[in-house]
Amino acid sequence: MTTTRLRFHAPCPRGLEAILGLELEALGATILAQTGGGVRFEGDAAIGMAANLHSRIASRVLREVAQGDYRDENDLYRIAVDTGWEQWHEALASLRIDITAQRSPLQSLHFALQRIKDGIVDRCRQRSGERPSIDTHRPARRVFAHLEAQRCTLYLDWSGEALFKRGWRREGFEAPLKENLAAGMLYLAGWTADQVLLDPFCGSGTLAIEAADIASGRPPGARRRFAFERTLDFDARLWAQVRAAATAVKPGAQKHVTMRSDGPFKPAEDFPGTPARIFASDISVAAIAAAQHNLAAAQLPTNAIVLRQLDVLNLDQAPAPQGLLITNPPYGERLDLGGRQSLAQADRFWPSFATLLKHRFNDWSASLLTSDPSLPRRLRLAESRRTPLFNGAIECRLFRFDLYAGSRTRKSQDASLA
Ligand SMILES: C[S@@+](CC[C@H](N)C(=O)[O-])C[C@H]1O[C@@H](n2cnc3c(N)ncnc32)[C@H](O)[C@@H]1O
């Protein structure tokens, strides 16, 4: 198994395919194609294992196990029944199948899935006399089928739980970002661990915790198990080598995060002797509590992130002369006006935020992920870059603003924002 070339498909949030390709290439994979929402690649088993362990962008890693042309559901049955499922799992191992399609001529994906399931179950029964049960909640094995116009590909899941689940999320707060989308935003913004970072609408802390995790050098999958470990052809010695090659960092000692009332960040006072470089704040007490729990569960030194409960408009000082402000600001009803409740005040929120950016963060770069395409107009700032990204099914854009003094101000005459 060690040197045989295998084919894989790694799905990821749409918009991050190119970055995922670079990440996989750096692990030694040969990229075959970028698909809409994933990357097909080739490599030996160690590469597939390393992709699970190290990728911050992939949602999962699927091993390609069969491919064939089809015209109808009977062809799908034939492809499934001809596949050597007995190499990877005991016949009784419970099963879940998911199916996706692009330009498939078939009328019913449900029926297509049934026929693939029949093929797998019949194969198991023919070989061992036993048949797997279907378990959609905690399956022992997962199969993914993908149908194109004429071609069907079957994949065996090598990940188990989705890879964006790093194992630390205890509390979500109002639709948290997925960790792999947060990692993609950090890569797209060009963040490096020596750069000061601030998320002033941090919610449950996803961006800050992902950044601290990147800075720790610890592989994102270091503290979890993977589905490939349960396959019959699992090479435990190879997996031990892949893990040993990873830069493992011992989790830091736990310290309590201090929280004070409103006011500027003062890292030197809050954490004397620690060069804190990651800052996160949110107006909501509950959000900060969730972020604290998540940070503690991530087993990172909690002084890696300075967490504060703060209305963004009271942020009257940047935590450093230069840095990256990266955030996923509230949109629509989620904007908390911190007591400024009239409509006129709501209208002034984004211009006030823009003023804050221009005056307090004038040597910073800002990257804002939003589903609101008019955010630059609301801010009256011209973006230097816009990258389409999907937050689940929601189409978003990552707007980048270079806030160097006096530049890039949008000459908008929009009266409603005046
Ligand atoms: C879209 S959520 C951010 C979610 C976050 N990225 C996560 O992964 O959990 C927006 C956050 O903005 C916060 N917020 C709304 N108005 C605010 C304000 N005036 N000042 C600071 N935070 C505010 C909300 O409490 C909410 O947590």
The ligand as an SDF file (V2000), in Angstrom:
LIG
                    3D

 27 29  0  0  0  0  0  0  0  0999 V2000
  -21.2950   37.2470   11.8590 C   0  0  0  0  0  0  0  0  0  0  0  0
  -20.9490   37.2740   13.5520 S   0  0  0  0  0  0  0  0  0  0  0  0
  -19.2500   36.7970   13.6370 C   0  0  0  0  0  0  0  0  0  0  0  0
  -19.1270   35.3060   13.7650 C   0  0  0  0  0  0  0  0  0  0  0  0
  -17.7000   34.8570   13.9710 C   0  0  0  0  0  0  0  0  0  0  0  0
  -16.8670   35.0780   12.7870 N   0  0  0  0  0  0  0  0  0  0  0  0
  -17.6410   33.3920   14.3820 C   0  0  0  0  0  0  0  0  0  0  0  0
  -17.0520   32.5780   13.6590 O   0  0  0  0  0  0  0  0  0  0  0  0
  -18.2200   33.0380   15.4190 O   0  0  0  0  0  0  0  0  0  0  0  0
  -20.9010   38.9980   13.8640 C   0  0  0  0  0  0  0  0  0  0  0  0
  -20.5960   39.3860   15.3080 C   0  0  0  0  0  0  0  0  0  0  0  0
  -20.6220   40.8100   15.3880 O   0  0  0  0  0  0  0  0  0  0  0  0
  -20.9910   41.1520   16.7180 C   0  0  0  0  0  0  0  0  0  0  0  0
  -21.4000   42.5660   16.7290 N   0  0  0  0  0  0  0  0  0  0  0  0
  -22.5460   43.1170   16.2680 C   0  0  0  0  0  0  0  0  0  0  0  0
  -22.5280   44.4510   16.4690 N   0  0  0  0  0  0  0  0  0  0  0  0
  -21.3290   44.7510   17.0400 C   0  0  0  0  0  0  0  0  0  0  0  0
  -20.7190   45.9530   17.4780 C   0  0  0  0  0  0  0  0  0  0  0  0
  -21.3700   47.1220   17.3950 N   0  0  0  0  0  0  0  0  0  0  0  0
  -19.4750   45.8930   18.0090 N   0  0  0  0  0  0  0  0  0  0  0  0
  -18.8150   44.7170   18.1180 C   0  0  0  0  0  0  0  0  0  0  0  0
  -19.3760   43.5230   17.7630 N   0  0  0  0  0  0  0  0  0  0  0  0
  -20.6040   43.5510   17.2120 C   0  0  0  0  0  0  0  0  0  0  0  0
  -22.1010   40.1650   17.0350 C   0  0  0  0  0  0  0  0  0  0  0  0
  -22.2430   40.0590   18.4600 O   0  0  0  0  0  0  0  0  0  0  0  0
  -21.6060   38.9020   16.3480 C   0  0  0  0  0  0  0  0  0  0  0  0
  -20.9220   38.0850   17.2880 O   0  0  0  0  0  0  0  0  0  0  0  0
  1  2  1  0
  2  3  1  0
  2 10  1  0
  3  4  1  0
  4  5  1  0
  5  6  1  0
  5  7  1  0
  7  8  2  0
  7  9  1  0
 10 11  1  0
 11 12  1  0
 11 26  1  0
 12 13  1  0
 13 14  1  0
 13 24  1  0
 14 15  1  0
 14 23  1  0
 15 16  2  0
 16 17  1  0
 17 18  1  0
 17 23  2  0
 18 19  1  0
 18 20  2  0
 20 21  1  0
 21 22  2  0
 22 23  1  0
 24 25  1  0
 24 26  1  0
 26 27  1  0
M  CHG  2   2   1   9  -1
M  END
$$$$
